Amino acid sequence: MQSTARDFKDNAHAALVDPNLQDSLAKLKVGFSERRRQAAERLPEFEALRDRARDIKNHALANLDFYLEEFERKVTALGGHVHWAPSAEDARRIIGELCRSMGARTVAKSKSMVAEEIALNEHLEALGIAPIETDLGEYIIQLRHEPPSHIIAPAVHLTKDQVADTFLEHHRKLGFTRRLTERNDLVAEARYVLRQKFLDADVGLTGANFLVAETGSSMLVTNEGNADLSNTLPRMHIVLASIEKVIPTLEDAAVLLRVLARSATGQESSAYTTLNTGPRRPGDLDGPEHYHVVILDNGRSAVLGTEMQDMLRCIRCGACMNHCPVYGAIGGHAYGWVYPGPIGAVLTPQLIGVEEAGNLPNASTFCGRCESVCPVRIPLPSLMRHWREREFERHLTPRAVRQGLALWSFLARRPRLYRRLTGLANRMLALFGRAQGRYRTLPLAGGWTRFRDFPAPPPGGTFHAQWRGRRS
Amino acid sequence: MTCLVDLFRPAIGFAAVKLLEEAGCTVEVPPLQVCCGQPAYNSGDRATTRAIAAQVIDAFEGYDAVVAPSGSCGGMLSHHYPGLFDDPVQKARAENLASRSYELMSFLVDVLGVTKVAAQYDGRVTYHDSCSGLRELGVKQQPRRLLASVGGLKLSEMESPEVCCGFGGTFCVKYPEISNAMVGEKSADIAATGADTLLAGDLGCLMNMAGKLQREGSAVRVRHVAEVLAGMGDQAAIGEPEGKR
């Protein structure tokens, strides 16, 4: 997917003036966070489970080579194949070749953020293979040629009316000529249209929430059951996952599943939890004949052993974006690439470069709400700050910011001079602001006064000046 | 003393001193303190942050407790300083300062055991939980407990008192449109309570919210919680001219 992260400020502006988006975001902000809060409250051991989830992922990351190779051994023993993809391009090539080997015309895809990351759909289309998104949200945005705006709710930026218009436009040729107004009717129509596509697909492609090293299983949760149709009906099943998805055991998966759904949607568990363990065995009633797992690195292994490693604990629940007031104001598309919100702000600079995505880790107040809800306790504000440090070291911080900072730090390190200048500033601001008590405009403070008044200090001098006066 | 309080609202400093003295503390304000270094820290300038932190550590050497009327400055000292230093001697000094550093409300209630104040404030107030104080330092019930003892004061909670107001230090001028959207939601939440006064524990957030409320023509008065607790709630509110209550 082509990044527009560089245009973050323009994207944010467009988002803020889009009434449909603002309508959708207003609902998202209360819904997800309230459901997560209730789910966490209902489970007394939730905080302890978060600690365990963090520890499990840390252990897996500390021994990643071991568990990945163990996973490969198990998959191979089951009759499946593991493919290692160092880059996005490698992953696209491998999947393209697998699809061609089946003579595939269509691929039924269950929702996969890694597939978005490697821009798989565009690649398949270029090969003359039609990717069919089977997750309802993904299906909607595929019809609209939009990227997802949320990692678990890809069409959350749209209103019901927009979906109704999209379906009417695209389903008319299939004989559906009535514009629907009820949610259930929209779902039923999509279900009807998709069902035949599942039956026709030559290849099913899914992501994975976890790769279990102990059993060689890939584990996937959905609420729609679309993954189960994608991986049982077609003759070939391809699992696409990134390296940090591997965990040691099924026991570990049970812990992670308990925090995942609660953090994501407030559900105790997702409607469907599916384990795929190799291809169809003799005597199995269903399942794919061919089973392949493509494991993507794409820059992740470079994070191992660095101060940024914690980002790889992410289990993609979306809680950080559901609770982020910046995401809540501008939605996911403004971030400009695949992963939005706080986790996007730390992941995107790693995956596509901090030169391109430098705005993202800066566009945070460090309010810390993301970290406070993260099921694997990723210190997201600290990681964003690390990115700012790297930008500063590499002189990528905007010049105005650097100059302002240099002047301020020069003063801050000279307390006596600083005191004289703040005393002067205090008196000036108090004097000219005395009548109103505040300023509607102020030189050099346009970023502030464009939307807010600026309070003037009351007369009498700075605290330090007054304090000296009182105590002497 | 935080830079913003020093420059824009000295009354908060005097209110803090009053509350501390009433609780039996001897209060000094070291003259050579400047900023805690947050602007540099959050802009990624670690070297400057370290230099400023070293200066702060020197300035507060020898005191039993270092108290700031701010969760974000208090959190900077108590949570972020130790991580700045690799040198073991400096790190140990930073850890020592961190262990003695507090936000005002939590120092009064959690450390000194203050349960009530002798103050009067006739009005309906709503309280915004500033992010650093709330999530780094666990400041939530402490100010509410003390406010409950203020005569005449009625607290009406917002729908989302824990959601960021959009200040975020330099964030509010680097991303003014996003910041504006955030503080706009906050002001709507404040208005919905019907309160005549907004209180919080951090002047940055207060200036942001006061500035937005006043731009919108709201009559809600904005004060630091310490001012009300210290019985200084009759001074002109933030952004109001002298002589007007």
Boltz contact constraints between the chains, C-beta under 6 A:
constraints:
  - contact:
      token1: [A, 12]
      token2: [B, 178]
      max_distance: 6.0
  - contact:
      token1: [A, 13]
      token2: [B, 177]
      max_distance: 6.0
  - contact:
      token1: [A, 16]
      token2: [B, 177]
      max_distance: 6.0
  - contact:
      token1: [A, 16]
      token2: [B, 181]
      max_distance: 6.0
  - contact:
      token1: [A, 325]
      token2: [B, 163]
      max_distance: 6.0
  - contact:
      token1: [A, 325]
      token2: [B, 164]
      max_distance: 6.0
  - contact:
      token1: [A, 325]
      token2: [B, 182]
      max_distance: 6.0
  - contact:
      token1: [A, 326]
      token2: [B, 178]
      max_distance: 6.0
  - contact:
      token1: [A, 329]
      token2: [B, 178]
      max_distance: 6.0
  - contact:
      token1: [A, 329]
      token2: [B, 181]
      max_distance: 6.0
  - contact:
      token1: [A, 329]
      token2: [B, 182]
      max_distance: 6.0
  - contact:
      token1: [A, 363]
      token2: [B, 175]
      max_distance: 6.0
  - contact:
      token1: [A, 365]
      token2: [B, 164]
      max_distance: 6.0
  - contact:
      token1: [A, 365]
      token2: [B, 168]
      max_distance: 6.0
  - contact:
      token1: [A, 365]
      token2: [B, 171]
      max_distance: 6.0
  - contact:
      token1: [A, 367]
      token2: [B, 131]
      max_distance: 6.0
  - contact:
      token1: [A, 367]
      token2: [B, 164]
      max_distance: 6.0
  - contact:
      token1: [A, 368]
      token2: [B, 131]
      max_distance: 6.0
  - contact:
      token1: [A, 368]
      token2: [B, 135]
      max_distance: 6.0
  - contact:
      token1: [A, 372]
      token2: [B, 135]
      max_distance: 6.0
  - contact:
      token1: [A, 388]
      token2: [B, 44]
      max_distance: 6.0
  - contact:
      token1: [A, 389]
      token2: [B, 44]
      max_distance: 6.0
  - contact:
      token1: [A, 389]
      token2: [B, 46]
      max_distance: 6.0
  - contact:
      token1: [A, 391]
      token2: [B, 44]
      max_distance: 6.0
  - contact:
      token1: [A, 392]
      token2: [B, 44]
      max_distance: 6.0
  - contact:
      token1: [A, 392]
      token2: [B, 45]
      max_distance: 6.0
  - contact:
      token1: [A, 405]
      token2: [B, 43]
      max_distance: 6.0
  - contact:
      token1: [A, 405]
      token2: [B, 45]
      max_distance: 6.0
  - contact:
      token1: [A, 409]
      token2: [B, 40]
      max_distance: 6.0
  - contact:
      token1: [A, 409]
      token2: [B, 48]
      max_distance: 6.0
  - contact:
      token1: [A, 412]
      token2: [B, 34]
      max_distance: 6.0
  - contact:
      token1: [A, 412]
      token2: [B, 35]
      max_distance: 6.0
  - contact:
      token1: [A, 412]
      token2: [B, 52]
      max_distance: 6.0
  - contact:
      token1: [A, 413]
      token2: [B, 51]
      max_distance: 6.0
  - contact:
      token1: [A, 415]
      token2: [B, 32]
      max_distance: 6.0
  - contact:
      token1: [A, 415]
      token2: [B, 34]
      max_distance: 6.0
  - contact:
      token1: [A, 418]
      token2: [B, 34]
      max_distance: 6.0
  - contact:
      token1: [A, 422]
      token2: [B, 7]
      max_distance: 6.0
  - contact:
      token1: [A, 426]
      token2: [B, 7]
      max_distance: 6.0
  - contact:
      token1: [A, 436]
      token2: [B, 241]
      max_distance: 6.0
  - contact:
      token1: [A, 437]
      token2: [B, 239]
      max_distance: 6.0
  - contact:
      token1: [A, 437]
      token2: [B, 240]
      max_distance: 6.0
  - contact:
      token1: [A, 437]
      token2: [B, 241]
      max_distance: 6.0
  - contact:
      token1: [A, 438]
      token2: [B, 214]
      max_distance: 6.0
  - contact:
      token1: [A, 438]
      token2: [B, 239]
      max_distance: 6.0
  - contact:
      token1: [A, 447]
      token2: [B, 173]
      max_distance: 6.0
  - contact:
      token1: [A, 447]
      token2: [B, 176]
      max_distance: 6.0
  - contact:
      token1: [A, 448]
      token2: [B, 173]
      max_distance: 6.0
  - contact:
      token1: [A, 450]
      token2: [B, 176]
      max_distance: 6.0
  - contact:
      token1: [A, 451]
      token2: [B, 180]
      max_distance: 6.0
  - contact:
      token1: [A, 452]
      token2: [B, 211]
      max_distance: 6.0
  - contact:
      token1: [A, 452]
      token2: [B, 212]
      max_distance: 6.0
  - contact:
      token1: [A, 452]
      token2: [B, 215]
      max_distance: 6.0
  - contact:
      token1: [A, 453]
      token2: [B, 211]
      max_distance: 6.0
  - contact:
      token1: [A, 453]
      token2: [B, 214]
      max_distance: 6.0
  - contact:
      token1: [A, 453]
      token2: [B, 215]
      max_distance: 6.0
  - contact:
      token1: [A, 453]
      token2: [B, 239]
      max_distance: 6.0
  - contact:
      token1: [A, 454]
      token2: [B, 211]
      max_distance: 6.0
  - contact:
      token1: [A, 455]
      token2: [B, 207]
      max_distance: 6.0
  - contact:
      token1: [A, 455]
      token2: [B, 210]
      max_distance: 6.0
  - contact:
      token1: [A, 455]
      token2: [B, 238]
      max_distance: 6.0
  - contact:
      token1: [A, 455]
      token2: [B, 239]
      max_distance: 6.0
  - contact:
      token1: [A, 457]
      token2: [B, 8]
      max_distance: 6.0
  - contact:
      token1: [A, 458]
      token2: [B, 242]
      max_distance: 6.0
  - contact:
      token1: [A, 462]
      token2: [B, 6]
      max_distance: 6.0
  - contact:
      token1: [A, 462]
      token2: [B, 7]
      max_distance: 6.0
  - contact:
      token1: [A, 463]
      token2: [B, 1]
      max_distance: 6.0
  - contact:
      token1: [A, 463]
      token2: [B, 5]
      max_distance: 6.0
  - contact:
      token1: [A, 463]
      token2: [B, 6]
      max_distance: 6.0
  - contact:
      token1: [A, 463]
      token2: [B, 10]
      max_distance: 6.0
  - contact:
      token1: [A, 463]
      token2: [B, 13]
      max_distance: 6.0
  - contact:
      token1: [A, 464]
      token2: [B, 6]
      max_distance: 6.0
  - contact:
      token1: [A, 466]
      token2: [B, 10]
      max_distance: 6.0
  - contact:
      token1: [A, 467]
      token2: [B, 29]
      max_distance: 6.0
